């Protein structure tokens, strides 16, 4: 088993960040997280955020950047990430109106490939983060998930969300193996059934996913960062990510 970095997708603590961005980052660092993945920067200039991250000894893994933001000014998004010392720009989601049919997806593949090549040329890595809908539609016999990566095999990396793959009914461990060497980022998510017709995300170790097996597969697939994400928290979000980190400390980090 390899030692992988432990990060958190800050969307999980979005409500806390909206009230006190800097203070919440401090609390994330105090919990013991090594890296953070952004979903917005709290309006801070890049240099100010970099100084804060350096002070807190938090590694900026990268950021989820919406399609709209990429279309409006991709260079600006790339330059900000480079300025804070991040490594990855990640497309986090495709709205329903942008994926109505195969032609819409194919058009999107072209855009994402171009964005990935532009990011790569400037020294940034580009990845795509899945949900379950990428496994609900096929294009020429392939799930959208696979068709996307086949469209730009040299440029688009995988940020696999283990929770969503299992929720979609697919074999998460097999998918991780299939993308060995192209899968630097893994979102660790646990869930337990449904709540209000939505996936019921819970703290790590409290749901249905065989997380030790997922972590082992991540190590074998070449994952660099295990990134905790909980879409919705039943407990206070900072408490939830603290609970998840404790599970990782007890069930993974204690072997190093």
Secondary structure, DSSP 8 states (H G I E B T S, - for coil): ----EEEEEGGGGHHHHHH-HHHHHHHHHHHT--EEEES--TT--HHHHHHHHHHHT-EEEEEE--HHHHHHHHHHHHHHHHHHT--EEEE----GGG-SSHHHHHHHHHHHHHHHHHHHHTT-EEEEE--SGGGT-EETTEEHHHHHHHHTTTTEEEEEEHHHHHHTT--HHHHHHHTTTS--EEEE-EEEEEETTEEEEE-TTSSSS-HHHHHHHHHHHT--EEEE--SS-SS-HHHHHHHHHHHHHHHTGGG-
